[in-house]
Amino acid sequence: MNLAITRLGPEDTGHAADNCRLFWDMDHADRNLEAYLNDPKCILLVAEADGRPAGQIIGYILRRWDSKQPILFLYSIDVAESLRRKGVARALIKEFLRIGRESGCGKSFVFTNESNTPAMKLYRSAGGNRIYQDDVMFQWDLFEAG
């Protein structure tokens, strides 16, 4: 398998939309995607295997007040079902971390669920370390009454 990984930019909005549609509901996201790609702190990596879409990483470089170095946040990783467990996700993560180092990031993190066994195995195999056993994530919908 010939795997190519590319960071998409503002000139790649159409390509990005086509790729993202494989994994995400994109009903109203085209304008948002263009703004995302125009922000240098937003990262969209696309993997192609033998010229066909294989996967993607969506992430962010986050500036911190408590550190001189920004931190790299892996928001989402998606791989085509037929190409899972073939090294696509690990290659995407490797390139994502390289971009983070090149951008001056000191650390990177990702959230997942302990019950997501494939993700747990992937992040460990890619060199990730689970630091805290009791992490919990809360979410607020800012447009809901309450």
N, CA, C and O of each residue as an XYZ file, in Angstrom:
584
protein
N       0.853     -1.183      0.000
C       0.000      0.000      0.000
C       0.892      1.238      0.000
O       1.786      1.363      0.838
N       0.654      2.136     -0.924
C       1.361      3.414     -0.999
C       0.533      4.454     -0.251
O      -0.541      4.836     -0.715
N       1.018      4.916      0.903
C       0.281      5.840      1.753
C       0.891      7.232      1.670
O       2.093      7.407      1.872
N       0.051      8.221      1.371
C       0.479      9.621      1.335
C      -0.345     10.407      2.333
O      -1.568     10.273      2.380
N       0.327     11.235      3.140
C      -0.361     12.062      4.128
C      -0.078     13.520      3.798
O       1.071     13.918      3.604
N      -1.152     14.311      3.737
C      -1.052     15.711      3.351
C      -1.794     16.573      4.352
O      -2.897     16.233      4.781
N      -1.179     17.703      4.727
C      -1.895     18.711      5.517
C      -2.615     19.619      4.540
O      -1.992     20.233      3.674
N      -3.937     19.703      4.680
C      -4.717     20.526      3.773
C      -4.781     21.966      4.272
O      -4.812     22.225      5.475
N      -4.801     22.895      3.319
C      -4.865     24.321      3.627
C      -6.041     24.968      2.945
O      -6.891     24.278      2.382
N      -6.106     26.300      2.986
C      -7.265     27.028      2.460
C      -7.531     26.765      0.978
O      -8.677     26.838      0.534
N      -6.499     26.466      0.223
C      -6.678     26.194     -1.204
C      -7.257     24.798     -1.457
O      -7.569     24.453     -2.596
N      -7.400     23.995     -0.394
C      -7.858     22.609     -0.514
C      -9.266     22.389      0.030
O      -9.619     21.264      0.383
N     -10.076     23.445      0.103
C     -11.391     23.324      0.735
C     -12.249     22.240      0.086
O     -12.887     21.459      0.791
N     -12.272     22.183     -1.233
C     -13.070     21.157     -1.919
C     -12.594     19.758     -1.589
O     -13.402     18.874     -1.304
N     -11.299     19.553     -1.626
C     -10.719     18.254     -1.291
C     -11.030     17.893      0.158
O     -11.391     16.757      0.464
N     -10.884     18.878      1.046
C     -11.158     18.653      2.461
C     -12.620     18.256      2.672
O     -12.912     17.325      3.422
N     -13.535     18.963      2.011
C     -14.963     18.661      2.163
C     -15.273     17.253      1.674
O     -16.002     16.511      2.332
N     -14.722     16.884      0.520
C     -14.953     15.531     -0.009
C     -14.454     14.481      0.966
O     -15.130     13.481      1.209
N     -13.271     14.704      1.525
C     -12.708     13.742      2.467
C     -13.518     13.692      3.761
O     -13.844     12.612      4.254
N     -13.838     14.857      4.303
C     -14.578     14.902      5.578
C     -15.957     14.255      5.450
O     -16.440     13.635      6.397
N     -16.585     14.396      4.295
C     -17.902     13.792      4.090
C     -17.883     12.271      4.234
O     -18.912     11.662      4.529
N     -16.738     11.667      4.030
C     -16.632     10.215      4.191
C     -16.826      9.788      5.638
O     -17.217      8.654      5.914
N     -16.545     10.717      6.571
C     -16.550     10.359      7.980
C     -17.517     11.181      8.829
O     -17.874     10.760      9.929
N     -17.942     12.336      8.342
C     -18.733     13.266      9.134
C     -19.959     13.729      8.357
O     -19.948     13.751      7.126
N     -21.021     14.101      9.081
C     -22.186     14.757      8.491
C     -21.783     16.185      8.164
O     -21.434     16.950      9.063
N     -21.826     16.550      6.907
C     -21.316     17.855      6.472
C     -22.423     18.757      5.930
O     -22.153     19.580      5.056
N     -23.644     18.633      6.412
C     -24.772     19.397      5.877
C     -24.498     20.885      5.730
O     -24.785     21.463      4.682
N     -23.956     21.505      6.750
C     -23.778     22.958      6.743
C     -22.329     23.362      7.027
O     -22.067     24.501      7.413
N     -21.418     22.458      6.844
C     -20.066     22.692      7.335
C     -19.090     23.277      6.311
O     -17.969     23.619      6.687
N     -19.464     23.406      5.037
C     -18.496     23.865      4.040
C     -17.894     25.226      4.386
O     -16.679     25.401      4.288
N     -18.723     26.195      4.788
C     -18.182     27.515      5.165
C     -17.308     27.411      6.412
O     -16.271     28.066      6.514
N     -17.738     26.588      7.348
C     -16.942     26.389      8.558
C     -15.601     25.742      8.221
O     -14.573     26.084      8.805
N     -15.620     24.817      7.286
C     -14.393     24.131      6.895
C     -13.399     25.104      6.267
O     -12.198     25.015      6.523
N     -13.887     26.020      5.455
C     -13.007     27.013      4.844
C     -12.331     27.873      5.915
O     -11.130     28.129      5.839
N     -13.100     28.316      6.909
C     -12.535     29.115      8.002
C     -11.533     28.285      8.803
O     -10.481     28.790      9.194
N     -11.855     27.028      9.046
C     -10.953     26.124      9.765
C      -9.611     26.018      9.040
O      -8.554     26.135      9.660
N      -9.660     25.799      7.736
C      -8.433     25.630      6.954
C      -7.626     26.916      6.845
O      -6.422     26.873      6.593
N      -8.276     28.054      7.033
C      -7.583     29.340      6.990
C      -6.871     29.668      8.302
O      -6.081     30.611      8.353
N      -7.135     28.914      9.349
C      -6.536     29.155     10.658
C      -5.290     28.274     10.806
O      -5.415     27.049     10.827
N      -4.108     28.856     10.907
C      -2.884     28.045     11.003
C      -2.807     27.196     12.275
O      -1.972     26.295     12.358
N      -3.653     27.465     13.253
C      -3.667     26.662     14.473
C      -4.601     25.452     14.362
O      -4.704     24.652     15.292
N      -5.274     25.326     13.225
C      -6.147     24.178     12.964
C      -5.447     23.248     11.986
O      -4.838     23.699     11.016
N      -5.535     21.964     12.240
C      -4.831     20.977     11.426
C      -5.819     19.956     10.887
O      -6.583     19.355     11.643
N      -5.797     19.766      9.571
C      -6.525     18.680      8.927
C      -5.522     17.909      8.086
O      -5.030     18.404      7.072
N      -5.227     16.695      8.517
C      -4.349     15.800      7.768
C      -5.215     14.772      7.070
O      -6.138     14.215      7.663
N      -4.909     14.524      5.802
C      -5.639     13.542      5.016
C      -4.671     12.463      4.572
O      -3.582     12.758      4.080
N      -5.070     11.216      4.746
C      -4.274     10.082      4.273
C      -4.955      9.501      3.044
O      -6.175      9.339      3.006
N      -4.142      9.192      2.043
C      -4.637      8.517      0.844
C      -3.791      7.277      0.626
O      -2.562      7.331      0.674
N      -4.455      6.167      0.386
C      -3.793      4.894      0.116
C      -3.986      4.575     -1.356
O      -5.111      4.408     -1.827
N      -2.885      4.492     -2.068
C      -2.943      4.233     -3.508
C      -3.876      5.207     -4.216
O      -4.621      4.829     -5.119
N      -3.823      6.479     -3.787
C      -4.601      7.541     -4.427
C      -6.051      7.642     -3.990
O      -6.784      8.493     -4.493
N      -6.481      6.793     -3.068
C      -7.872      6.838     -2.589
C      -7.915      7.255     -1.121
O      -7.000      6.934     -0.363
N      -8.986      7.981     -0.702
C      -9.089      8.417      0.695
C      -8.976      7.240      1.661
O      -9.604      6.197      1.480
N      -8.155      7.440      2.691
C      -7.931      6.379      3.660
C      -8.251      6.819      5.085
O      -8.650      5.997      5.910
N      -8.079      8.110      5.382
C      -8.329      8.564      6.742
C      -7.982     10.027      6.916
O      -7.572     10.708      5.976
N      -8.158     10.493      8.145
C      -7.881     11.896      8.440
C      -7.700     12.096      9.932
O      -8.173     11.303     10.746
N      -7.005     13.175     10.275
C      -6.910     13.673     11.653
C      -7.378     15.114     11.643
O      -7.038     15.893     10.753
N      -8.165     15.451     12.652
C      -8.587     16.823     12.897
C      -7.979     17.218     14.236
O      -8.136     16.505     15.227
N      -7.284     18.356     14.266
C      -6.639     18.762     15.509
C      -6.413     20.256     15.590
O      -6.728     21.008     14.668
N      -5.858     20.664     16.719
C      -5.683     22.085     17.025
C      -4.394     22.303     17.801
O      -4.000     21.474     18.621
N      -3.749     23.418     17.534
C      -2.638     23.892     18.339
C      -3.230     24.911     19.308
O      -3.752     25.946     18.895
N      -3.141     24.607     20.596
C      -3.763     25.440     21.626
C      -2.712     26.239     22.376
O      -1.761     25.672     22.915
N      -2.879     27.542     22.410
C      -1.992     28.432     23.170
C      -2.357     28.295     24.639
O      -3.533     28.184     24.984
N      -1.349     28.302     25.505
C      -1.589     28.150     26.942
C      -1.073     29.357     27.690
O      -0.055     29.933     27.306
N      -1.746     29.749     28.741
C      -1.297     30.864     29.573
C      -0.237     30.410     30.563
O       0.566     31.216     31.033
N      -0.234     29.121     30.882
C       0.642     28.614     31.930
C       1.912     27.948     31.394
O       2.652     27.312     32.145
N       2.154     28.100     30.104
C       3.316     27.471     29.504
C       3.784     28.282     28.304
O       2.973     28.876     27.593
N       5.074     28.303     28.084
C       5.600     28.980     26.894
C       5.269     28.192     25.631
O       5.173     28.754     24.540
N       5.096     26.887     25.795
C       4.833     26.033     24.642
C       3.337     25.778     24.480
O       2.640     25.521     25.462
N       2.841     25.849     23.242
C       1.453     25.445     23.017
C       1.325     23.928     23.177
O       2.323     23.217     23.289
N       0.092     23.455     23.186
C      -0.186     22.027     23.318
C      -0.990     21.588     22.093
O      -1.806     22.350     21.574
N      -0.763     20.386     21.646
C      -1.391     19.848     20.439
C      -2.551     18.952     20.846
O      -2.363     17.984     21.582
N      -3.745     19.270     20.371
C      -4.966     18.532     20.713
C      -5.435     17.728     19.512
O      -5.804     18.295     18.484
N      -5.423     16.415     19.641
C      -5.952     15.523     18.612
C      -7.447     15.373     18.887
O      -7.854     14.659     19.804
N      -8.246     16.049     18.086
C      -9.695     16.054     18.304
C     -10.346     14.788     17.766
O     -11.196     14.194     18.430
N      -9.952     14.372     16.566
C     -10.604     13.216     15.951
C      -9.664     12.547     14.969
O      -8.897     13.209     14.270
N      -9.733     11.229     14.927
C      -9.025     10.459     13.915
C     -10.019      9.474     13.319
O     -10.738      8.782     14.039
N     -10.048      9.423     11.994
C     -10.967      8.553     11.273
C     -10.185      7.780     10.224
O      -9.332      8.345      9.539
N     -10.474      6.486     10.095
C      -9.839      5.658      9.073
C     -10.928      4.831      8.401
O     -11.825      4.305      9.060
N     -10.834      4.727      7.083
C     -11.785      3.908      6.334
C     -11.787      2.495      6.910
O     -10.735      1.930      7.208
N     -12.965      1.947      7.059
C     -13.104      0.646      7.718
C     -12.237     -0.433      7.065
O     -11.645     -1.258      7.761
N     -12.161     -0.431      5.744
C     -11.387     -1.461      5.042
C      -9.876     -1.319      5.245
O      -9.120     -2.233      4.916
N      -9.433     -0.179      5.784
C      -8.002      0.058      5.961
C      -7.573      0.111      7.429
O      -6.431      0.453      7.733
N      -8.479     -0.225      8.323
C      -8.120     -0.227      9.735
C      -7.157     -1.363     10.040
O      -7.202     -2.429      9.426
N      -6.277     -1.102     11.017
C      -5.267     -2.074     11.459
C      -4.235     -2.359     10.365
O      -3.671     -3.450     10.289
N      -4.003     -1.345      9.516
C      -2.993     -1.474      8.456
C      -1.948     -0.361      8.549
O      -1.171     -0.168      7.614
N      -1.917      0.372      9.664
C      -0.895      1.379      9.880
C      -1.287      2.795      9.474
O      -0.493      3.720      9.643
N      -2.496      2.987      8.941
C      -2.924      4.316      8.504
C      -3.024      5.262      9.697
O      -2.493      6.371      9.652
N      -3.691      4.839     10.751
C      -3.880      5.703     11.928
C      -2.539      6.046     12.574
O      -2.305      7.198     12.938
N      -1.666      5.066     12.717
C      -0.353      5.342     13.324
C       0.454      6.311     12.462
O       1.143      7.182     12.992
N       0.376      6.166     11.140
C       1.087      7.094     10.253
C       0.518      8.504     10.375
O       1.271      9.478     10.377
N      -0.806      8.621     10.476
C      -1.424      9.932     10.668
C      -0.963     10.564     11.982
O      -0.608     11.743     12.018
N      -0.971      9.781     13.052
C      -0.542     10.296     14.357
C       0.920     10.720     14.310
O       1.274     11.772     14.843
N       1.762      9.928     13.689
C       3.188     10.268     13.582
C       3.369     11.627     12.897
O       4.142     12.461     13.370
N       2.666     11.849     11.794
C       2.772     13.124     11.079
C       2.174     14.266     11.899
O       2.717     15.370     11.911
N       1.070     14.009     12.579
C       0.430     15.010     13.436
C       1.401     15.465     14.531
O       1.538     16.662     14.784
N       2.067     14.513     15.174
C       3.020     14.845     16.229
C       4.228     15.589     15.666
O       4.763     16.481     16.324
N       4.660     15.234     14.465
C       5.765     15.944     13.820
C       5.402     17.410     13.605
O       6.213     18.299     13.869
N       4.185     17.662     13.127
C       3.720     19.037     12.926
C       3.670     19.773     14.259
O       4.038     20.945     14.339
N       3.217     19.089     15.299
C       3.189     19.700     16.628
C       4.579     20.108     17.093
O       4.770     21.221     17.583
N       5.555     19.209     16.941
C       6.938     19.545     17.327
C       7.437     20.720     16.503
O       8.036     21.649     17.044
N       7.193     20.684     15.195
C       7.635     21.761     14.301
C       6.987     23.096     14.685
O       7.571     24.157     14.464
N       5.789     23.041     15.255
C       5.053     24.246     15.659
C       5.395     24.695     17.073
O       4.832     25.673     17.565
N       6.307     23.992     17.729
C       6.741     24.389     19.057
C       5.927     23.809     20.196
O       6.108     24.208     21.346
N       5.030     22.871     19.901
C       4.217     22.263     20.958
C       5.095     21.376     21.841
O       5.996     20.690     21.360
N       4.812     21.405     23.133
C       5.569     20.597     24.072
C       4.901     19.273     24.400
O       5.572     18.318     24.792
N       3.605     19.211     24.244
C       2.839     18.002     24.558
C       1.670     17.891     23.582
O       1.315     18.842     22.886
N       1.092     16.701     23.557
C      -0.114     16.463     22.771
C      -1.057     15.610     23.610
O      -0.612     14.832     24.454
N      -2.357     15.757     23.379
C      -3.322     14.947     24.118
C      -4.526     14.622     23.250
O      -4.787     15.275     22.239
N      -5.250     13.594     23.673
C      -6.470     13.151     23.017
C      -7.395     12.599     24.094
O      -6.933     12.048     25.093
N      -8.686     12.745     23.894
C      -9.680     12.119     24.769
C     -10.238     10.893     24.059
O     -10.390     10.889     22.838
N     -10.539      9.866     24.820
C     -11.292      8.728     24.306
C     -12.032      8.108     25.479
O     -11.931      8.577     26.613
N     -12.762      7.066     25.198
C     -13.472      6.332     26.239
C     -12.737      5.030     26.509
O     -12.255      4.384     25.579
N     -12.648      4.647     27.761
C     -11.989      3.395     28.098
C     -12.652      2.223     27.378
O     -11.991      1.237     27.052
N     -13.944      2.328     27.134
C     -14.667      1.261     26.437
C     -14.354      1.213     24.943
O     -14.734      0.254     24.270
N     -13.666      2.229     24.409
C     -13.283      2.252     23.003
C     -11.947      1.506     22.872
O     -10.885      2.116     22.750
N     -12.033      0.186     22.901
C     -10.842     -0.662     22.905
C      -9.918     -0.406     21.719
O      -8.705     -0.325     21.913
N     -10.443     -0.276     20.491
C      -9.527     -0.002     19.371
C      -8.744      1.303     19.549
O      -7.550      1.353     19.254
N      -9.412      2.362     20.032
C      -8.718      3.636     20.246
C      -7.676      3.501     21.350
O      -6.570      4.025     21.220
N      -8.010      2.816     22.418
C      -7.061      2.624     23.515
C      -5.804      1.912     23.009
O      -4.687      2.307     23.343
N      -5.987      0.863     22.203
C      -4.840      0.131     21.649
C      -4.045      1.006     20.697
O      -2.815      0.997     20.726
N      -4.740      1.767     19.847
C      -4.063      2.629     18.890
C      -3.177      3.650     19.599
O      -1.994      3.772     19.283
N      -3.743      4.377     20.548
C      -2.983      5.442     21.204
C      -1.788      4.881     21.973
O      -0.726      5.502     22.014
N      -1.963      3.711     22.581
C      -0.821      3.079     23.253
C       0.243      2.677     22.235
O       1.432      2.918     22.443
N      -0.195      2.056     21.121
C       0.773      1.595     20.119
C       1.498      2.752     19.442
O       2.597      2.576     18.916
N       0.887      3.931     19.454
C       1.506      5.116     18.862
C       2.353      5.872     19.876
O       2.818      6.975     19.589
N       2.561      5.295     21.061
C       3.441      5.886     22.058
C       2.751      6.758     23.087
O       3.422      7.380     23.910
N       1.427      6.821     23.062
C       0.698      7.621     24.043
C       0.723      6.993     25.422
O       0.770      5.770     25.556
N       0.691      7.824     26.437
C       0.690      7.366     27.830
C      -0.573      7.854     28.520
O      -0.916      9.034     28.459
N      -1.253      6.933     29.170
C      -2.414      7.314     29.974
C      -1.889      7.814     31.315
O      -1.333      7.048     32.102
N      -2.073      9.108     31.565
C      -1.492      9.732     32.749
C      -2.383      9.560     33.974
O      -1.893      9.217     35.050
N      -3.682      9.794     33.826
C      -4.621      9.757     34.949
C      -5.705      8.720     34.680
O      -6.283      8.685     33.593
N      -5.973      7.895     35.649
C      -6.985      6.848     35.499
C      -8.405      7.374     35.691
O      -9.365      6.703     35.312
N      -8.551      8.555     36.271
C      -9.879      9.024     36.638
C     -10.361     10.214     35.813
O     -11.271     10.920     36.248
N      -9.782     10.459     34.639
C     -10.223     11.589     33.819
C     -11.684     11.455     33.427
O     -12.159     10.372     33.086
N     -12.376     12.566     33.484
C     -13.780     12.644     33.097
C     -13.939     13.914     32.276
O     -13.316     14.930     32.585
N     -14.751     13.872     31.252
C     -14.984     15.062     30.440
C     -16.429     15.521     30.617
O     -17.352     14.711     30.542
N     -16.624     16.799     30.848
C     -17.947     17.413     30.886
C     -18.094     18.286     29.648
O     -17.107     18.777     29.100
N     -19.322     18.472     29.219
C     -19.597     19.287     28.047
C     -20.765     20.222     28.352
O     -21.703     19.850     29.058
N     -20.700     21.416     27.822
C     -21.784     22.389     27.937
C     -22.279     22.745     26.541
O     -21.478     23.028     25.650
N     -23.576     22.733     26.349
C     -24.160     23.250     25.112
C     -24.486     24.705     25.399
O     -25.384     25.003     26.187
N     -23.774     25.591     24.775
C     -23.870     27.012     25.113
C     -25.138     27.670     24.591
O     -25.410     28.822     24.928
N     -25.904     26.980     23.793
C     -27.125     27.574     23.233
C     -28.386     26.956     23.815
O     -29.492     27.320     23.415
N     -28.242     26.049     24.730
C     -29.396     25.447     25.400
C     -29.734     26.276     26.638
O     -28.842     26.823     27.287
N     -30.995     26.363     26.953
C     -31.403     27.064     28.171
C     -30.926     26.267     29.374
O     -30.880     25.037     29.340
N     -30.574     26.970     30.425
C     -30.185     26.217     31.604
C     -29.260     26.869     32.447
O     -28.864     26.318     33.473
